[in-house]
Amino acid sequence: MHRAIVLLLCALCSTLEGMCDGAKSGAAFNCASSSTVCFISGMIFTNPNDSLTLANVENKRNLYIKTGQITALRMEHCDGFRSFEKVTIGHTQLQELCITKHFVQVVAEGNRIRKLHTEPAEAQKLEILKLSNNELMDAGDLCKYKALKELHLENNRLSTLDMACFSQMAQLQKLLLAGNRLSHLATTNSTLALPALTTLDLRNNTLTVLDVNSWTFDSLATLQLAFNNLTLLTGDMTRFVELEAVSLSNNNWHCEPLDALLTALQTNFAKIVDGDSDCQGISNSSICCKEEVLQSEGELFGELAKFMELEQRYNTMNSSLLERLERIEVEFEEKLQATKQIIQNATEAEHSEAALEGSGSNEEGQQNNAPGSTDSSANDTIVLNPESTTEQPLGVPAKEASLTNNEKKCRPQKPMDLPDLNCTTNLEEIRRELQALKDEVNPLVVKSRTEYQQLSLTTKLIKHEFRTAVKRGALRFKALTNQLNELHLYMKSKFDSLK
């Protein structure tokens, strides 16, 4: 019997030991404060899979974790926090935060919170939530907190935000969204009513256009819009009758919409609390603006830029063509002068040879006419040219002498004189020279004609672009004239109303 009892106890102990081995490891912390605040300093909780236990929490409504290192607080960890109403967590590098329905105020600024763990939306009591200087990228989990009065989300990583998320927060008084990456504020509701909202801070974002048509913020007193990329604000700002202070500096306002906005703010006696320092504002303010470049003006400027580019190209091509034509003319003149010089030299040499041959022929004729000079030999026979009385020199073949005499006869006496029409001896040579000269000149002529055609087409294109730009400029000038007339009538009506 005893032996059986011992065996039973051993089995029970081994079972309990296995259960203990399979249980989660945990961390326990004791509240140091004896008052209603549970104060914990230097809390180290880096494994979110461990359990978390707080001791000495009876009758305590506030939890203050001052320092430490906490990786995550999930819903299972918040089971031991349900007695608290206000929770404050200092710089602990917290990445995940749990929020129970019993919390009224949560402050966890200056951490690395990226994810929120929440309970179902029923009976949420949270009124103040301060999560500035964290790493939140989505605010969708906050829509269920309908009792919120203050929401601090400055310096997070929000890039998109649906304002309809706050439509059920009838008690929301402060909505602070400065220092995020918001480029557009969208709303899926046709009307966004926040009757208790007094402060809206949108500074240091990337907003370009702000549409307030759907806003029904009857209590809005402070609107912060500085340090964005805003160009215009659409909607009737005179509806915000409680508006007292507005910041507008360091944006990219267009002058006309800004003037309308400032007029509306002056109507409600709202004060511009800031200003730009590097420009002269409009409407007695210090807010910078720039004139809006309409699409038609941009097109006109583009056409004018094209025209200037085409004009520069035309001038460049024209200069290049003139230089080429000048070089061609100089080369042609040089070749022409060289040809004239060659012809002149050849003519002078032939004249000298003809003079020498003429004097020799006269002496031989006188010897032949003298008595006793009737004998002749085969080697000294004189052959006469049927076209001329010039005698053939001794020792020169008949064909060569004939060509020489014909060349002498056909050469012009002066370089610019026309040759004898009956001469045909050197016609082929002249044709060859002319053909060679033509072969040299023809490529230059063809190149000049091609460049002239290109220049002509470029000129036509420039004229067309210029006419088009002038017509568009005239239309834009007419439109501006009409706008000035309308502005004049508007100012006149305003002046008459002031009287």
KERO-184017 format. One record per atom (N, C-alpha, C): residue in one letter; x, y, z. Coordinates in steps of 0.05 Angstrom, whole numbers, plus 5000, padded with zeros to 4 digits. Layout:
% residues N
aXYZ
...
***
This chain:
% residues 499
m501749765000
m500050005000
m501750255000
h503650265017
h505450495018
h507050524993
r507750294983
r509350294958
r507650414935
a505150364934
a503350464913
a503050774916
i502850854941
i502551144946
i505051294937
v507351184942
v509851304934
v510051334904
l509351114890
l509351124860
l507451334850
l505051364862
l503151564853
l504151844857
l505451894880
l506652154885
l508852224865
c510452024858
c512652064839
c511452144811
a509352004803
a508152064777
a506952344777
l505652424800
l504452694802
l506652904801
c508852854814
c511053054813
c512253084785
s512552864771
s513652884744
s511653034725
t509052994730
t507053134714
t507153434719
l507353504744
l507553784751
l510153914741
e512253764741
e514753864731
e514553914701
g513253744686
g512853784657
g511154024651
m509054064668
m507354294664
m508854554669
c510554544689
c512154784695
c514154844673
d515254624661
d517154664639
d515754784615
g513254704610
g511754804586
g510655074590
a510455184613
a509355454618
a511155674608
k510055904601
k511556134592
k513256254614
s515556354607
s517056504626
s515856784629
g516156914651
g514857174655
g516657364669
a515657624669
a517057834683
a515157974701
a515958034725
a514258154745
a515558414755
f513958624758
f514958874768
f513158974790
n514359104810
n512859204833
n512559504832
c510159604836
c509759884837
c511060004862
a512760194858
a514360304880
a512860514896
s510860634884
s509560854897
s507260754915
s506960894937
s504760814956
s502260984951
s502461174933
s500161344928
s498461214906
t496761374893
t495061274872
t496461234846
v499061294844
v500661264819
v502461024822
c502360844802
c504260624801
c506660724785
f508960764799
f511360874787
f513460654784
i514360624759
i516360424753
i518660554738
s521060534747
s523460644734
s525360424725
g526360444700
g528260254691
g526959984684
m524659984672
m523259734666
m524559614641
i525459364643
i526659214621
i524858984613
f523659004589
f521858794580
f522258774549
t524058604541
t524858594513
t523758364497
n522558164511
n521457934498
n518457944499
p517158024477
p514158054478
p512657784482
n514057564479
n512757304483
n512557224513
d514057374530
d513857324559
d511357444570
s510557344593
s508257454607
s509257694624
l507457874631
l508058114646
l506158134669
t507258174693
t505658194717
t506558434733
l504558594742
l505058824760
l503958764787
a505658804807
a504858754835
a504359014849
n502659004869
n502059234886
n500659454870
v498559374854
v497059564838
v494359634850
e493759534873
e491059584884
e490759874890
n488359974883
n487560254888
n489260454873
k490560374853
k492260554837
k490860604809
r490660854802
r489260924777
r491161024755
n493661094763
n495561194743
n498061014742
l498960974717
l501360814713
l503460994699
y505761014711
y507861174700
y510461014698
i511160934673
i513660794668
i515561004658
k517461074674
k519161304668
k521361234647
t522961034653
t525160954635
t525260654632
g527060564615
g527460284612
g527660214582
q527259964576
q527259864549
q525059654546
i523059734530
i520759564526
i520359534496
t520159284487
t519859234458
t516959254450
a515159124465
a512259124457
a510559074481
l508259214481
l506159164501
l503659084485
r502958824486
r500658724471
r498258684490
m496058604478
m493558594493
m493758404517
e495258184514
e495557994537
e497158124559
h498858314552
h500358464573
h498558664587
c496658774572
c494858974584
c492758864603
d492658604605
d490758484624
d491358574652
g493858614658
g494558704685
g494459004688
f493559154666
f493359444668
f490559544669
r488559374672
r485859454669
r484859624692
s486259634713
s485459804735
s486360094731
f488060144711
f489160414707
f487360574688
e487160834693
e485761024675
e487661194659
k489961264671
k491861434657
k494561284656
v495661264632
v498161114627
v500061304614
t502461324626
t504561494614
t507061324612
i508161314588
i510561154582
i512761334571
g514961354585
g517161524576
g518661404553
h521261494550
h522861404527
h523961124533
t522560924522
t523260644526
t523660494500
q523660634477
q523960514451
q521660314445
l519360374456
l517060204452
l516160204423
q515559954412
q514759934384
q511859854381
e510659724401
e507859644399
e506559724426
l504059834423
l502659944447
l499859834448
c499059734471
c496359644475
c494759854489
i492159874482
i490360074494
i487759924501
t487059924526
t484659794534
t482359994535
k479959894537
k477560064538
k477360214564
h478960144584
h478860284610
h480660534610
f482460554591
f484260784591
f482761044584
v483361254599
v482161524592
v484261704580
q486761664588
q488961824577
q491361644573
v492661674549
v495061524543
v497061714531
v499461714543
v501661884534
v504061704530
a504961684505
a507361514498
a508961654476
e509861894482
e511262054463
e514261984463
g515462034439
g518361994437
g519261714438
n517661524427
n518461244425
n518661164395
r518360914390
r518460814362
r515960654355
i513660744365
i511160604362
i510360594332
r509960354322
r509060304295
r506360164293
k505560034316
k503159884315
k501659914341
l498959934339
l497159964362
l495459714365
h495159614389
h493459384395
h491059504411
t488659464400
t486259584412
t484159364416
e482259434432
e479959264437
e477659354419
p475559194417
p473159284401
p472159554410
a470759674392
a470059964395
a467960014417
e466659814427
e464559864447
e465659984473
a464360184482
a464860314508
a467760394512
q468860524491
q471560634493
q471460894509
k473260924528
k473261164545
k475561354539
l477361294520
l479761444516
l479061734506
e480061934521
e479562214515
e482062364505
i484362284515
i486862424507
i488862214499
l489962244474
l491862054464
l494262224452
k496562194464
k498862344455
k501062144446
l501362134419
l503261944407
l505162094388
s505862334395
s507662484377
s510462374379
n512062424357
n514862334355
n515062024357
n513361894341
n513561604338
n513761534309
e513161294301
e513461204274
e510861084262
l508661194270
l506061104259
l505861174230
m504860984214
m504461034185
m501461024178
d499760934197
d496960914192
d495460984217
a493361144214
a491761234237
a488961104236
g488660894220
g485960774218
g484960644244
d486860554261
d486060424286
d484960624307
l485260874301
l484361074320
l481461164316
c480261074294
c477561164287
c475461074308
k476060854322
k474060744341
k473860904367
y475761084372
y475661234397
y473961484394
k471361444396
k469461664391
k469361864414
a470561804437
a470461984459
a472962164460
l474662154440
l477162304440
l476562604441
k478162744457
k478063034458
k480663164447
e482963014451
e485463114441
e486962884428
l487962934403
l489462734389
l492062864379
h494262764390
h496862874383
h498462674367
l498762724341
l500262544323
l502462694308
e503662894321
e505763044308
e508262864303
n509662924282
n512262804276
n512162494276
n510262394260
n510162114254
n510662074224
r509761864213
r510261804185
r507661774169
l505661914176
l503061904162
l503362034135
s502561894114
s502662004087
s499862044075
t497961884084
t495161914075
t493361914100
l491162054098
l489362074121
l486562134110
d484661964118
d481862014111
d480562154135
m479862404130
m478762574152
m476062464162
a474862294145
a472262174154
a472661994179
c475161914184
c475761754208
c474961904233
f474962174232
f474362324256
f471462424257
s469862334238
s467162444236
s465462364260
q466062144274
q464462064297
q465462184323
m467662334322
m468862444346
m467562724352
a465262724362
a463762974366
a465063144388
q466763034405
q467963184427
q470863264420
l471863204397
l474663254390
l475163554389
q477063644405
q477663934407
q480364004394
k482363824396
k484963874385
k485763644367
l486563714342
l487563514323
l490163614312
l492363494322
l495063594316
l496463394298
l496963474273
l498063294252
l500663414240
a501963594254
a504263724242
a506663524240
g508463584221
g510863434219
g510563154208
n508463104191
n508162844178
n508862874148
r507862684133
r508362684104
r505762714088
l503862844099
l501162874086
l501363044062
s500562934039
s500463094014
s497663154006
h495763024018
h492963064011
h491162984034
l489163144041
l487263084061
l484663014047
a483962754047
a481562664034
a479362614054
t476962604044
t474662534061
t472662394044
t471662164054
t469662014040
t466862114046
n466662294064
n464062404071
n463562674057
s461162724049
s460562974035
s460663204055
t460163144081
t460363354101
t461863244125
l463963384134
l465563304157
l464963494180
a463363404199
a462563574221
a464163504247
l465663704256
l467063684281
l466263934298
p464063924310
p463064174323
p464764274346
a466364104359
a467864194382
a470764264375
l471564214350
l474464254343
l475164554344
t477264614360
t478164884362
t480964924350
t482564714349
t485364744339
t485864524318
l486864604295
l487664414274
l490464494265
d492364324269
d495164384263
d496064204240
l496664324217
l497564174193
l500364264184
r501864394201
r504464494193
r506464274185
n508464354169
n510664174162
n509763914150
n507963934130
n507163714114
n507863784085
t506663634066
t507163684038
t504563744023
l502763874036
l500163934023
l500564144001
t499164103979
t499264293956
t496564443953
v494364303957
v491664423955
v490064333980
l488664523992
l487064454015
l484164524008
d482364324009
d479564364003
d477964364029
v476664584036
v475164604061
v472164614056
n471264544032
n468464564026
n466764384043
s467864144051
s466363954066
s466563994096
w468264184105
w468664224133
w466464384146
t465464274168
t463664424185
t464764424213
f466664624217
f468064654242
f467064914255
d464964894269
d463665134279
d465265274301
s467065124314
s468565244337
s471565284330
l472265254305
l475065274297
l476165554303
a478265564319
a479465824327
a482365854317
t483765624314
t486565634306
t487065444283
l488165544261
l488665384238
l491665424230
q493265214232
q496165234226
q496665094199
l497565264180
l498165154153
l500965214143
a502665314160
a505365404151
a507065164143
f509165224127
f511165024119
f509964784105
n508364844084
n507364644066
n508164734038
n506864614018
n507164693990
n504564803979
l502964923996
l500265013988
l500465233967
t498765193946
t498565403925
t495865543927
l493765403936
l491165523939
l489465373960
l487565503971
l485665393989
l482865433978
t481465213973
t478865233960
t476665203982
g474565353978
g472365353997
g471965634009
d469665664022
d468965914034
d469965934063
m472066094067
m473166124094
m471566304112
t469666444101
t468066624118
t466166464135
r465866204130
r464066034146
r465165984174
f467866014177
f469165964203
f469166224219
v466866284230
v466466544243
v468066564269
e468866344282
e470366344307
e473366354302
l474166354277
l477066334271
l478466594281
e480666554296
e482166774308
e485066794298
a486366564295
a489266574287
a489766364265
v491266464245
v491866294221
v494866334215
s496266114209
s499066134200
s499066044170
l500466204154
l500466154125
l503266164112
s505266214127
s507966264116
s509266014104
n511366064088
n512965854077
n511365654061
n509765764042
n508265604023
n508865703995
n507465603975
n507765683947
n505165813937
w504065993952
w501466103946
w501466243919
h499366213904
h498866373880
h497366633889
c498166843876
c497267113887
c494267143887
e492967073865
e490067113864
e488566953885
p488966693888
p487666553910
p488366653938
l490866723941
l491766833967
l490367093974
d490067263954
d488567513958
d485767463967
a484467263954
a481667203962
a481567083990
l483566923998
l483666804024
l484067024045
l485867204040
l486367414060
l483967604063
t482567644041
t480167804043
t478067674060
a477767404057
a475867254074
a476667264103
l479267234108
l480167244136
l479767514149
q480167724133
q479767994143
q476768034150
t475067914134
t472167934139
t471467824167
n472867604174
n472267484201
n474167594223
f475767794215
f477667914235
f479667714246
a480267514229
a482367314237
a485167434234
k486967354251
k489667474251
k491667274238
i493367384220
i495567234209
i497867244228
v498567024240
v500467024262
v503366994254
d503866954228
d506666924219
d506967074192
g509267044180
g509767184154
g512467094142
d512767164117
d515267104102
d517067344103
s519667304103
s521567524107
s522967604081
d522667454060
d524267504036
d522567614013
c520267724019
c518667843997
c516768044009
q515468193992
q513468384000
q510768263995
g509168224016
g506668094013
g504568264000
i502168153998
i499868303986
i497768344007
s495968524002
s493668584019
s494568644048
n496668804050
n497668894076
n498568664094
s499468444082
s500468214097
s503368174089
s504667984103
s507467914096
s507667634085
i505667534072
i505567274061
i506467294031
c508467134024
c509467143996
c507466993977
c507567073952
c505966943932
c507366973905
k506566833886
k507566853859
k505266833839
e505566963816
e503566963796
e503266683784
e500866593781
e500366333769
e500866343739
v502466163728
v502866143700
v500865953688
l498966073673
l496865913661
l497965733639
q496365543631
q497365353611
q497865493584
s496065683577
s496465823552
s498965983552
e499666103575
e502066263577
e504466073575
g504265843588
g506565653585
g506965563557
e504765513542
e505065443514
e506365673498
l505465913504
l506566143489
l509566173495
f510366153520
f513166163527
f514765943514
g513465703512
g514865483499
g515265543469
e513165653456
e513465713428
e515565933423
l515566133441
l517566343438
l520466223442
a520666043460
a523365913464
a524165753439
k522165613427
k522765473403
k523565663380
f522065893379
f522766083358
f525566193362
m526366253386
m529066353391
m531166143384
e530465893390
e532365673383
e532565653352
l530365663339
l530365643309
l531865883297
e531366123309
e532766353299
e535866323302
q536666213325
q539566173329
q540665973309
r539065763305
r539965563285
r540065683257
y538165853250
y538165983224
y540666153221
n541166313242
n543566493240
n546166323237
t546266103252
t548665943250
t548965823222
m546765713212
m546965593185
m547465793163
n546266033167
n546666243147
n549566333147
s550766363170
s553566443172
s555366223159
s554665973166
s556265753155
s556065743124
l553665783114
l553265783085
l554666013072
l554566243083
l555966473072
l559066433072
e560066313093
e562866253094
e563666053072
r561965853069
r562565653048
r562465773020
l560465933015
l560166062989
l562566242984
e563466383005
e565766553002
e568266392995
r568566163009
r570865993003
r570765882975
i568365802966
i568065702938
i568665922918
e567766162923
e568266382905
e571266442903
v572666432926
v575566492927
v577066272911
e576266012916
e577565792902
e577065812872
f574665872864
f574065902836
f575666122823
e575766352837
e577266582826
e580266512824
e581366362843
e584166292842
e584666102818
k582865902814
k583165722792
k582865872765
l580966062764
l580566212740
l583066372733
q584166502753
q586566662749
q588966492740
a589166252753
a591266062745
a590965972716
t588465922708
t587965842680
t588666072661
k587866312668
k588566542651
k591566582648
q592966542671
q595866572670
q597166362653
i596166112654
i597265902637
i596865972608
i594466052601
i593866122573
i595566352564
q595866552581
q597466792574
q600366712569
n601466542587
n604266452584
n604666292559
a602666122553
a602965962528
a602766132504
t600966332505
t600666512481
t603266672477
e604366782498
e606866932495
e609166762484
a609366512494
a611366332484
a611066272454
e608566232446
e608066172418
e608566412400
h607966652411
h608566902396
h611666922391
s613166862412
s616066872410
s617166672390
e616066422390
e616866222371
e616166302343
a613766412340
a612866492313
a614666712302
a615466892319
a617267112309
a619967002301
l621066812316
l623566692309
l623366532283
e621266382280
e620966222256
e620466392231
g619166622235
g618666802212
g621266922202
s622967002220
s625567122210
s627266912196
g627266662205
g628766442192
g627666382164
s625066392161
s623866332135
s624566552115
n624666802123
n625367012104
n628166982094
e630066902111
e632866872102
e633066642083
e631666422088
e631666192070
e630466262043
g628366422043
g627066502017
g628966672000
q630466842013
q632267001998
q634566831986
q635466632000
q637466451989
q636466291966
n633866201967
n632766041945
n632366201920
n631866451922
n631366621899
n633966711886
a636266681899
a638766761887
a639666571865
p641266661844
p642166491822
p644066281833
g643866041820
g645665811827
g644765661850
s642365711860
s641465571884
s639065391877
t639265261853
t637065091844
t637264811853
d639664731863
d639864451872
d638664411899
s637664181904
s636464111930
s636963821935
s636563741959
s636963461967
s634363371981
a634363101983
a631962981997
a631763062026
n634063102037
n634063162066
n633263452071
d633563642051
d633063922055
d630464012041
t628663832035
t626163902021
t624364062039
i623164282028
i621364452043
i618564382036
v616864322055
v614064252051
v612264482060
l610564582043
l608864812049
l606264712060
n605164872078
n602564812089
n600464902070
p598564742061
p596564832042
p594865062053
e594765102080
e593265312092
e594865572095
s597565542093
s599365772100
s601765762082
t603165982079
t605666002064
t608065952081
t607765892106
t609965842124
t611365582116
e613965592115
e615565362107
e616065182131
q616464922124
q617064722145
q619964732152
p620764752177
p623564772185
p624964512178
l627464532174
l629064302168
l629364122193
g629363852188
g629663662210
g627263622227
v624863742221
v622463702236
v620463542221
p619163332231
p617163182216
p614863352207
a613663272186
a611463432174
a609063452192
k608263232205
k605863242222
k606263422246
e608663412259
e609163572282
e609263862275
a610563922252
a610664202243
a607964312237
s606264142225
s603564222218
s601964292243
l602164122264
l600664172289
l601664422302
t604264472300
t605364712313
t604364962300
n604264962273
n603265192258
n600365242264
n598765022265
n595865062270
n595465172298
e597065062318
e596765172345
e597365462346
k599465542332
k600065832331
k597865992319
k596665882298
k594566022284
k592066042300
c591465822316
c588965812331
c589065952358
r591465992368
r591666122394
r590766412392
p589266512411
p588466802410
p590866972416
q590967212404
q593167392408
q593267512436
k590967532448
k590867632476
k589367432493
p589867432518
p588667222535
p585567212534
m584267432531
m581367442531
m580067462504
d581667452482
d580667452455
d579467182448
l577467182430
l576266942421
l578066812400
p578466542400
p580066412379
p578666412352
d580166352332
d579166332305
d577166102303
l574866162290
l572765962288
l573565732270
n575365772252
n576165562233
n578265372246
c579165432270
c581165272283
c579865032296
t580864802292
t579764562305
t582064392317
t584464502316
t586664332325
t586564272355
n586164482372
n586164452401
n583464452414
l581364392398
l578564402409
l578164182430
e579263942424
e578863722443
e580263782470
e582663902467
e584063972492
e582564182508
i581464382494
i579764582508
i577364452521
r576164262507
r573864122519
r574663972544
r576963842542
r577863692566
r578363872589
e579564102584
e580064292605
e577364402617
l575564462599
l572864552609
l571464342624
q571664092615
q570363872629
q571563832657
a574263852658
a575563822684
a574664052703
l574564292692
l573664522709
l570764482718
k569164372700
k566264322707
k566064112728
d567763902726
d567763692747
d568463792774
e570164002775
e570964112800
e568764302811
v567464442794
v565464642802
v562764512809
n561964302793
n559364192797
n558764092825
p560563942839
p559963872867
p559464102885
l560964312881
l560664552897
l557864682892
v557064682867
v554464792860
v552164632872
v552464362870
v550364182881
v550264222911
k552564242925
k552564272954
k551264542961
s551864752945
s550665012951
s547665002947
r546764872926
r543864852923
r542464702945
t543764482955
t542564322977
t542364493002
e544564643008
e544564813032
e542565033029
y542265133005
y540265343000
y537465243005
q536864992996
q534264873001
q533764833031
q535764733045
q535464703074
q534964973088
l536465173079
l536065433091
l533265543085
s532265493061
s529665583053
s527465453070
l527765183075
l525765043091
l525865143120
t528365183130
t528665283158
t527365563161
t527765723140
t526565993141
t523465983141
k522365803125
k519465773124
k518465673151
l519865483164
l519065383190
l519165603211
i521165763210
i521465973230
i519166183226
k518566243201
k516366433196
k513766323207
h513266063202
h510765943211
h510665943242
e512865863255
e512865863284
e512466143295
f513666333283
f513466613292
f510566713289
r509366653266
r506466743263
r504766613284
t505166343289
t503566203309
t503966333336
a506466383343
a506966503370
a505666783372
v505766933351
v504567203351
v501567183355
k500266993341
k497366963343
k496666883372
r498166693383
r497566603410
r497966833430
g500166983425
g500667213443
g498367413441
a497367463417
a495167653414
a492667553429
l492067293427
l489767183441
l490167203472
r492667143481
r493167163510
r492967463519
f493967643503
f493767923510
f490868013511
k489267913493
k486367983493
k485067873519
a485767623526
a484667503550
a485467663575
l487967743576
l488967903599
l487568173600
t487068293577
t485568543575
t482768513587
n481468293580
n478768243591
n478868213621
q480968063631
q481168023660
q481668293674
l483368463662
l483868723674
l481368893675
n479768873654
n477269023653
n475368923675
e475268663678
e473568553699
e474568633727
l477168623730
l478368713756
l477769013761
h477869173740
h477269453743
h474369493752
l472569353739
l469769373747
l469269283776
y470769063783
y470468953810
y471469163831
m473769273825
m474869473844
m473069723845
k471969793823
k470170033822
k467669983839
s466569733837
s464269663853
s464969663883
k467369553889
k468169553917
k468469843928
f469670013911
f470070283920
f467470433924
d465570373905
d462870493908
d461470393933
s461870133939
s460570033963
s461670153989
l464270213988
l465570334012
l464470624016
k463970753994
k462771023997
k460071024011
***
